[in-house]
Amino acid sequence: MKLDKGNILLVEDDNNQRGIIKTILTKEGFFVEDVDCGKKAIEQIKGGSFDLVVTDLRLPDIDGTEVVKEVKRVDKTCHVIIITAYGSIPSAIEATKLGAFYYLEKPFEKDQLLIVISNAMNQVKLLKDNIMLKDQLHDRFSLDNIVGVHGRMEELFKIVKKVAPTNSTVLIYGESGTGKELFAKSIHYNSPRKNKPFFAINCAAIPETLLESELFGYEKGAFTGALTRRAGLFEQANKSSLFLDEIGDLTLNTQAKLLRALQEREVRRIGGKENIKLDVRIITATNKRLEEEIAKGRFREDLYYRLNVIAFSIPPLRERMADIPLLVEHFLKKLNENHEGKKGISNEALQLLMKYSWPGNVRQLESVTERAYIMCEEDTIGIDYMPEEVKQESGKNLSKHFEIPDEGLNFEEIEREFIKKAVIKAEGKISIAAKLLNMSYDKLWFKVKKMKEKGDILDYTNK
């Protein structure tokens, strides 16, 4: 049984005192488990789940500080309130150093007890909410939630899994809307730094005069308007990850300062005199080819080599059309959860989506799906709910795409149908079929081999 206000373990060897406190707390809506010694308390702590422990400091068998230690060892979110007599206040203070939330001096009033317990419970709730949010962030940005069955996407997943546990600097290439920040967050939330907040800044969205103070901070009086000291993003991201989006848009002056911060692993606030040592993992992204920017004199070569430790490119959506059905299913699932609906999409509408070039990439596809979902009054989203730009595209380069297979197939079956069509179009040549599917030769060869073994494809393939 657990009442709404929470579970409390009461440890008190005085029967009368224990009975009074238990009665007060039970009437307030708490579920109270009570014991009369420290050893019983430790057994309860190991076997139960408590939000709060209220314990006398002087127990017949062990000191109350041992109870505090055990609570903090078993559950860091559980708080401890110490009850103490005047003569044992120094020991109570020591208990707070070990992690006790508060100590109450005997005798205490009912209202005093309830106020302290209320404050402790609020802190416990905040701690548990923070842990839950961190778990949700980890789940949300796990690789399982990055949608893609295309060969190049699967290669990216392998790279991220290898890179995430390290401290290596990462450079992500990709057009706007391909999901660069999503990959950056996945790296962070699958790394040892996952319990720290993720910090990000779009370097193209902030003027140069403000960007330096955003990154490195400033001292009070460093410039007009600097009324207080401010820590920059590098300082805030100490022991965490800092994502610098659109790194290719930095001016040469800011690039030089960033290079120094990366080389020396330290920053100096604007107007400051001291260097601040930091441990920050840098993840950067750009939609520009930095090698070309270097050749044009717009990007520092030495900074490029600092950033280009681990680099990968996210393919645009037009190069992985086979992922569109899976992405749409993912977006509809989220929309159905948020709107408590059960809407799907017609085969014709899905075919139309697969013939569009998607200049805004995955971000645009998500927006189109959401708009269609909201506007549609039926259970199935049809062509009528597609935007005009999607319906009216000229059909240029459509010969490169394949018609989506019949309705009723799952995504593994859809993939097999795509492979069959590609192999037939390539007249059995795996190398050509792999290019049509934007899939690696080895990956396609393995899939075709398995399909032949199951009789899913004719044995006329060759290299």
C-alpha positions in Angstrom: 0.0 0.0 0.0 1.3 3.5 -0.9 -0.8 6.6 -0.1 -0.6 9.7 -2.2 1.7 11.7 0.0 4.5 9.1 0.0 6.1 6.3 2.1 7.9 7.1 5.3 10.1 4.8 7.5 10.0 5.9 11.2 12.8 4.7 13.4 12.3 5.5 17.1 12.9 3.3 20.1 10.6 5.3 22.4 7.2 3.6 22.0 5.1 6.6 23.0 7.1 9.0 20.8 6.9 6.6 17.9 3.2 6.2 18.3 2.5 9.9 18.4 4.6 10.7 15.3 3.1 7.8 13.3 -0.4 8.9 14.2 0.3 12.5 13.1 1.9 11.4 9.7 -0.8 8.8 9.0 -3.6 11.4 9.5 -1.7 13.7 7.0 -2.0 11.0 4.3 1.5 9.3 4.5 2.0 5.6 4.7 4.2 5.0 7.7 6.3 1.9 8.4 7.8 2.0 12.0 10.6 0.1 13.7 12.3 0.5 17.1 16.0 0.0 16.3 18.6 0.7 13.7 19.2 -2.9 12.5 15.5 -3.3 11.7 15.6 0.0 9.9 18.4 -1.1 7.7 16.6 -4.4 6.8 13.5 -2.3 5.8 15.6 0.1 3.8 17.2 -2.8 1.8 13.9 -4.5 1.2 11.5 -1.6 0.8 11.0 1.6 -1.2 10.8 4.8 0.9 10.6 8.4 0.1 11.7 9.6 3.5 13.3 8.1 6.7 12.6 9.8 10.0 15.1 8.5 12.6 16.2 9.2 16.1 19.9 9.8 16.3 20.3 7.8 19.5 19.2 4.2 18.9 19.6 1.2 21.3 21.8 -0.8 18.9 23.5 1.5 16.3 24.0 5.2 15.8 21.4 7.0 13.6 24.3 8.1 11.3 24.6 4.5 10.2 21.0 4.6 9.1 21.8 7.8 7.1 24.7 6.1 5.4 22.7 3.0 4.5 19.8 5.1 3.1 22.2 7.1 0.9 23.9 3.9 -0.3 20.6 2.2 -1.3 18.6 5.2 -2.7 20.1 8.6 -3.2 16.6 10.1 -3.8 15.4 9.1 -0.3 15.8 11.9 2.3 16.5 11.5 6.0 15.3 13.6 8.9 17.2 13.2 12.1 15.5 13.6 15.5 18.0 14.6 18.2 18.2 15.9 21.8 20.1 19.1 22.6 23.2 17.3 23.7 23.6 15.4 20.5 23.4 18.3 18.1 27.1 18.1 17.0 26.4 14.5 15.9 23.2 15.6 14.1 25.2 18.2 12.2 27.7 15.5 11.3 24.8 13.4 10.0 23.7 16.3 7.7 27.2 16.2 6.2 26.7 12.6 5.5 23.5 13.4 3.6 20.7 13.9 6.1 18.2 16.5 4.9 17.5 18.2 8.2 17.6 17.6 12.0 14.8 18.3 14.4 15.7 19.1 18.1 13.5 17.5 20.7 10.9 18.6 21.8 9.4 19.8 18.5 5.9 20.9 17.6 3.5 19.1 15.2 3.5 22.0 12.8 7.3 22.1 12.8 7.5 18.4 12.0 5.0 18.7 9.1 6.8 21.7 7.6 10.1 19.9 7.6 8.6 16.7 6.1 6.7 18.7 3.5 9.9 20.4 2.4 11.8 17.1 2.3 9.0 15.4 0.2 9.1 18.3 -2.3 12.9 17.8 -2.7 12.4 14.1 -3.1 9.8 14.7 -5.8 12.2 17.0 -7.7 15.0 14.5 -7.5 12.8 11.7 -8.8 11.3 13.9 -11.5 14.8 14.8 -12.7 15.9 11.2 -12.8 12.7 10.3 -14.8 13.3 13.2 -17.2 16.9 12.0 -17.7 15.7 8.5 -18.4 13.1 9.9 -20.9 15.8 11.9 -22.6 18.1 8.9 -22.9 15.2 6.9 -24.3 14.1 9.6 -26.7 17.6 10.0 -28.1 18.6 6.4 -28.1 19.6 5.1 -31.6 16.4 3.1 -31.6 14.5 6.3 -32.1 16.5 7.5 -35.1 14.5 6.0 -38.0 16.2 4.5 -41.0 16.7 1.2 -42.7 18.8 2.6 -45.6 22.3 1.1 -45.8 24.0 4.5 -45.2 21.9 5.1 -42.1 22.8 1.8 -40.6 26.5 2.6 -41.1 25.9 5.9 -39.2 24.3 4.0 -36.3 27.5 1.8 -36.1 29.7 4.9 -36.1 27.6 6.6 -33.3 27.7 3.5 -31.2 31.5 3.5 -31.4 32.0 7.2 -30.9 29.4 7.9 -28.1 31.4 6.4 -25.2 34.6 8.3 -26.1 35.5 12.0 -25.6 36.5 12.5 -29.3 35.4 15.6 -31.1 32.7 14.9 -33.8 32.0 16.7 -37.0 28.6 16.1 -38.6 27.9 17.0 -42.2 24.3 17.3 -43.6 21.8 19.5 -45.2 19.3 21.5 -43.1 16.6 19.2 -41.8 18.5 16.0 -42.0 18.7 15.6 -38.2 22.2 16.7 -37.3 21.2 17.9 -33.8 19.3 14.6 -33.2 22.5 12.7 -33.9 24.5 15.0 -31.7 22.0 14.4 -28.8 22.2 10.7 -29.4 26.0 10.9 -29.0 25.6 12.8 -25.8 22.8 10.8 -24.2 24.6 7.5 -25.0 27.9 8.8 -23.5 29.3 8.8 -19.9 28.2 12.5 -19.8 24.5 11.7 -20.3 23.6 12.8 -16.8 24.7 16.3 -17.5 22.5 18.7 -19.6 23.2 18.9 -23.4 24.2 22.4 -24.5 23.7 23.7 -28.1 24.1 26.9 -30.0 23.5 27.8 -33.7 26.6 29.8 -34.7 24.8 31.2 -37.8 21.9 32.7 -35.8 23.9 34.9 -33.5 25.9 38.0 -34.6 29.6 37.8 -34.1 29.6 40.6 -31.5 27.3 38.5 -29.3 28.6 35.0 -30.2 31.9 35.4 -28.4 30.2 36.4 -25.1 27.7 33.5 -25.5 30.6 31.0 -25.9 33.2 32.4 -23.5 31.2 34.6 -21.0 32.2 37.9 -19.6 33.2 39.8 -16.5 31.1 42.5 -14.9 32.0 45.8 -16.6 33.7 44.2 -19.6 31.5 46.2 -21.9 28.5 48.5 -21.9 25.6 46.5 -20.5 27.8 43.9 -18.7 26.2 44.5 -15.3 27.1 41.1 -13.8 29.6 38.3 -14.5 28.2 35.7 -16.9 29.5 32.2 -17.5 29.6 31.3 -21.2 28.5 28.0 -22.8 31.9 26.5 -22.5 31.8 26.9 -18.7 28.2 25.8 -18.5 29.0 22.7 -20.5 31.9 21.7 -18.2 31.9 17.8 -17.8 29.2 17.8 -20.5 28.8 18.2 -24.3 28.6 21.4 -26.3 27.0 21.2 -29.8 28.1 24.0 -32.2 25.7 23.9 -35.1 26.5 25.6 -38.5 30.2 25.8 -37.5 31.1 26.8 -41.1 29.5 30.2 -40.6 31.9 31.3 -37.9 34.0 34.3 -38.8 37.8 33.8 -38.9 38.2 35.9 -35.8 35.9 33.7 -33.8 37.4 30.6 -35.3 40.8 31.6 -33.9 39.4 32.0 -30.4 37.6 28.6 -30.7 40.8 27.0 -31.8 42.6 28.2 -28.8 39.9 27.0 -26.5 40.1 23.5 -28.1 43.9 23.4 -28.0 44.4 24.6 -24.5 41.1 23.2 -23.1 40.5 26.5 -21.3 38.7 29.8 -21.9 39.0 33.3 -20.6 35.9 35.4 -20.1 35.7 38.7 -22.0 37.3 41.3 -19.7 38.8 38.5 -17.5 42.4 37.9 -16.5 42.3 34.2 -15.5 42.1 31.2 -17.7 39.5 28.6 -16.7 40.4 25.0 -17.3 37.5 22.9 -18.7 36.5 19.4 -19.7 34.0 19.9 -22.6 33.2 17.4 -25.4 32.7 19.3 -28.6 30.3 18.1 -31.3 30.0 20.3 -34.4 27.8 20.3 -37.5 27.6 22.2 -40.8 25.8 22.1 -44.1 29.0 23.4 -45.9 31.9 21.4 -47.2 34.7 22.7 -45.0 37.4 21.6 -47.4 35.9 24.0 -50.0 35.6 26.8 -47.4 39.4 26.3 -46.6 40.3 26.6 -50.3 38.3 29.8 -50.4 40.1 31.2 -47.3 36.9 31.3 -45.3 37.8 28.5 -42.8 41.0 27.9 -40.8 42.7 24.7 -41.8 44.2 24.2 -38.3 40.7 24.4 -36.8 39.4 22.0 -39.4 41.9 19.3 -38.3 40.9 19.9 -34.6 37.2 19.3 -35.5 37.7 16.6 -38.0 38.6 13.8 -35.6 35.4 11.8 -36.2 33.4 13.0 -39.2 30.3 11.6 -40.9 27.6 12.8 -43.3 23.9 12.3 -42.9 22.3 11.6 -46.3 19.5 13.8 -47.5 16.0 12.3 -47.6 15.9 12.2 -51.4 18.8 9.7 -51.3 17.0 7.3 -48.9 13.5 7.3 -50.2 13.0 3.7 -48.9 13.0 5.3 -45.4 10.0 7.4 -46.0 7.3 4.8 -45.1 9.1 4.0 -41.9 9.5 7.7 -41.0 5.8 8.4 -41.8 4.8 5.5 -39.6 7.0 6.9 -36.8 5.5 10.4 -37.1 2.0 9.0 -37.2 2.6 6.9 -34.1 3.7 10.0 -32.1 0.8 12.0 -33.4 -1.7 9.2 -32.5 -0.2 9.0 -29.0 -0.5 12.8 -28.5 -4.0 13.1 -30.0 -5.3 9.7 -28.8 -6.1 8.9 -32.4 -5.7 6.0 -34.8 -5.1 7.6 -38.1 -3.1 5.9 -40.9 -2.1 6.9 -44.4 -3.2 5.6 -47.8 -1.0 3.7 -50.2 -1.5 6.4 -52.8 -0.5 9.2 -50.4 2.6 7.3 -49.4 3.5 6.8 -53.1 3.2 10.6 -53.6 5.4 11.3 -50.7 8.1 9.0 -52.1 8.1 10.8 -55.4 8.8 14.2 -53.9 12.4 15.6 -53.7 12.1 16.9 -50.0 14.4 20.0 -50.1 13.6 20.4 -46.4 14.5 16.8 -45.7 13.1 14.9 -42.6 12.0 18.1 -40.9 9.8 19.0 -43.9 8.4 15.4 -44.1 7.5 15.6 -40.4 5.7 19.0 -40.9 3.8 17.7 -43.9 2.7 14.6 -42.0 1.6 16.6 -39.0 -0.4 19.1 -41.1 -2.1 16.3 -43.0 -2.9 14.5 -39.7 -4.5 17.6 -38.2 -6.5 18.5 -41.4 -7.7 15.0 -42.1 -11.1 14.2 -40.7 -11.1 10.5 -41.7 -9.1 7.6 -40.3 -6.9 7.4 -43.3 -4.9 10.3 -44.7 -5.4 10.5 -48.5 -3.8 12.4 -51.4 -6.3 15.3 -50.9 -4.5 16.2 -47.6 -1.0 16.5 -49.3 0.4 20.0 -49.9 0.2 21.4 -53.4 4.0 21.5 -53.8 4.1 17.8 -53.2 1.2 17.0 -55.6 2.4 19.3 -58.3 6.1 18.3 -58.5 7.0 17.8 -62.2 8.2 14.2 -61.8 11.7 15.0 -62.7 14.1 12.0 -61.9 11.1 9.8 -60.8 12.6 7.0 -62.9 15.2 6.6 -60.1 12.4 5.7 -57.6 10.4 2.6 -57.4 6.6 2.3 -56.9 5.8 1.3 -53.3 4.6 -2.3 -53.1 1.0 -3.2 -52.4 -0.8 -2.3 -49.2 -0.8 -4.8 -46.3 3.0 -5.5 -46.3 5.2 -4.9 -43.3 8.4 -2.9 -43.7 10.6 -6.0 -44.0 8.4 -7.2 -46.9 8.5 -3.7 -48.4 12.3 -3.8 -48.3 12.4 -7.2 -50.0 10.1 -5.8 -52.8 12.4 -2.9 -53.3 15.4 -5.2 -53.6 13.6 -7.4 -56.1 12.7 -4.4 -58.3 16.2 -3.1 -58.1 17.8 -6.4 -59.0 15.4 -6.9 -61.9 16.1 -3.4 -63.2 19.8 -4.0 -62.9 19.5 -7.3 -64.8 20.9 -9.2 -61.9 24.0 -7.1 -61.4 24.4 -6.6 -57.6 26.8 -3.6 -58.1 24.2 -1.7 -60.2 21.3 -2.7 -57.9 23.3 -1.4 -54.9 23.7 2.0 -56.5 20.0 2.1 -57.3 19.2 1.4 -53.7 22.0 3.6 -52.3 23.1 0.5 -50.4 26.6 -0.9 -49.9 27.5 -3.8 -52.2 28.3 -6.1 -49.3 25.1 -5.4 -47.5 22.9 -5.9 -50.6 24.8 -9.1 -51.6 24.2 -10.5 -48.1 20.4 -9.7 -48.2 20.1 -11.1 -51.8 21.9 -14.3 -50.7 19.4 -14.7 -47.8 16.5 -14.1 -50.1 17.7 -16.7 -52.6 18.1 -19.2 -49.8 14.4 -18.6 -48.8 13.3 -18.7 -52.5 12.2 -15.0 -52.3 14.2 -14.1 -55.4 15.3 -15.9 -58.6 18.9 -17.1 -58.8 19.9 -15.0 -61.8 22.1 -12.5 -59.9 25.7 -11.9 -60.7 28.4 -9.5 -59.9 
